[in-house]
Amino acid sequence: MLPFIRCSTVPPEQPDHAAESTLDQAAAELGMGGDLAPEASADAYRRRMARRKEVQQQRVGERNLEKGLVLVFTGDGKGKTTAALGLVLRTLGHGEQVAVVQFIKGGWQPGEAKALELFGEALHWHALGEGFTWETQDRERDRELVQQAWQRSLDYLAASDRKLVVLDEVNVALKLGYLQLEQVLEGLALRPPLTHVALTGRGAPAGLLERADLVTEMKLLRHPFREQGVKAQAGIEF
């Protein structure tokens, strides 16, 4: 028998978190459908999916809060900057303005920067590093550039005209000690209520993860550079 969910009626500004939890559980029990559903007959399957749709509509209806999000993309796997750039493209597609500040990176112009030039002033892109630490070989110069990049970031974080601010590889700057967690948390607090910020790079500190609204960890399972000796290729790494 499919689960029956009774939800209490509450004002929209005070969501019933217990009811939401029950709905989430019901959605998990009903499942995604397809061959994962146990029903053999088409009618029974249709009833399950109809109930799943009903539960999903209730879940979506009860989640009506809008806010500026702190999104962290970290981990050893590939795809952190790529995920943030997906947000950039979406935001630009909705006619909003975006700023990207790249820490550490800067020794080359990546393909995404070239491609996104067509958005003109809607996108401000700053690559303010000079490359990886083993390329620059100058710790104090790296630290100075990171602090300059952070000052530029603060301008965008406090501005009301940028819907999304991407701080690319800022987690690496934190890990290297070139930037302090307190600085970043204070900067995040400057944002207008509906401004989103995405922070990328491996090694995101625990304090940042605790502050974030969304955290995605990219897990490395296989990489052609490591296993096959394949070099960085245009369109894939840059």
N, C-alpha and C positions, 0 to 999 in steps of 0.2 A: 504494500500500500504506500502511496506517495505521502510524504509528510505534509501535515496541515499546519500552517503558521498563523497565529493570531497576533496582530500588532496593535499596541495601544496608540491612540491618537494624541499627538503632542504638538505644540507650536513649532513651526519650522526652525525658529532660532534656538530651540532647545531639543535637539535630536535625542531620541531614546537609544542610547548606545547598547543597552541590553537587547532591544528589539533588533538592532542592526546586526548584532552578533548572532542572533538566532537566524536571521535571514541569510547571513553568510554561511552558517552551518547547513541550512537547507539547500543553498545553491551548491555547496560541495557534495552533499548527499545525492542530489539530483544529477550532478555531473554535467559533462560537456556534450553528451550524446554520442552519435556515431556508433561505431562498434564497441565503444566502452559501455553503452547501456545494455542491461541484461535482457530487455524485452525482445522476444522473438517475433511477435506480431506487430504489424504496422500500426494498428489502432492503439495498442498499449504504448508503443514508442511515442506516438503522437500525443497521448495524454501526458506522458512524462515531460516532453518538450514544451507542451502548453503550460504546465505547471512551472517549469524552469523559467519560461518567459515571464510569467506572472511574478515570480520571486525576484527576477532581475529588475523588472520595472519598479518594484517596491524598493529595492536596494538603491537604484539610481535616483528615485524620487526623494528619498530621505537624505541624500548627500547633496546638499544645495549650497554649501559654503564655497566662497571664492576668496582666494588669498594669493599673495605672492609667495612662491615656493622656493625653498633652498634644495637644490638637487645635486647630489654628489655621485660622480662616476669614478670608481676607483678599482683596484685589483691589478693583478699581474697580466691579465689577458688583454688582447687587442680590442679596440673599439670604444675607448673612453671619449676621446675627442670626437670620433665619428658620431657617437650618440648625442653629444652636445650640439654638433653641427646640424643634426637632424632637427633639433629644437629651433636652431637659428633659421633654417629654411621654412619650417612651419610658421614661425612668428612673422617672418618677412612676408610669407604668403598671405597672412591676414592683414597686411598693411601696417604692421607695427614696426618700430625701430629697434635695432639691436646694436650692442657693442660687444666686441671680442677683444680681450686683452690676453696675449700669450706670454706666459712666463717661461724662462729657459729657452724656448724655441726662438728662432730668429735668424739662423744662419742661412736659411733658404726661403723662397716664397712657395708655400704649398699650393697644390692645385685648387683646393677649395677657396683660397683667397682670390685667385684669379677668376674662378667661375662666378663668385659672388660679387665681383666688381660691378656687374650690371645693375645691382640694386642701388648704386650711387650713395647718397647721403643717408639713406635708410639704414645702412650698415657702416659702422666705424670699426675698422680692424687695425689692431696694433700688435705687431710682433716685436717685443721689447727686450728679448734676450739676445745672446750671441752664440748660442749653441750649447751642446752638452758640456758637462764639467771637464771631461777628458779632452775636449777640443779647446775650451777657453783657457784652462790651466791657470786661472787667476781667481782665487776665491773672493778677494775683496772687490774686484770688478764685478763679479757675478752678484754679490750681495748688493752692491750699489744699483745695478740694473734692476734687480728684483724690487728694491725699495722704490725706484722710479716707476716701475710698472704698477706697484701697489698704489702710489699716489694718483696715477691716471685712473686706476680702477675705482678709487674712492669718488672721483668726480662723476663717474657713470653710475655708481651705486646710489648716490644721493640725488641724481637727476630724475626728473619726472617724465622725460620724453623717451626713455628707453624701456621698453617692455621686458626685454631680456638682456642680461649681462652674463657673458661667459668668461670665466677666469680659467683659462686653459693651462694645465700643468701647475696650477697654484699649489696643489697638494705636494708636488715634488719640491717646490720652494720651501714649503713648511717642513718637509722631511729633512731637507739639507740644512735647516736652521737659518735660512736667509730671511725668513718671515716668521713672526710669532703668531700662535693661535689666537691670542687676545686681540691682536690687530685685526685679524680676519673676522672674528666674531663681532667686534665693534663696528667694522665696516658693513657687515650684513644688517646690523641694526639701523643703519642709515636709510635703508631702502623705503620708498613709498609703499603703501600697503599692497599694491597689485603688481609690483615689480618682481620678476623671477630672476634667480641667479643660479647658474650651473658651474660647479667647480670640478675640474677633472685632474687626473693624475694618480699614479699608484701611491700607496702609503698614506691615505687620508687619516689624520689623527682621530683618536676616539672622541675628543671633545667636539670635533666638527661633525662626526657621524651622529652624535647625540643631538646636535642642533638641527640637523637636516630633516626635511620633510620626506625626502625620497633618497634612498641609497641603493645603488646598483653596483655589485662587485663583479667585475669581469674575471672569469676564471680561465687560466691558461691550461688547455689540454694538449694542444699541438700547435707548432708554429713552423713555417717553412724555413725561416732563417736558422732556427736551432736544429731542426731534424734533417734538413735537406741542403743547407748551405745556400739557400736562395737569397739573393740580395734584395734590398728595399726597392720596390718598383713603383713607378709613377701610377697614380690612381689607386694604389693599395695602401702604401705607407705615407705618401705625400702627394 
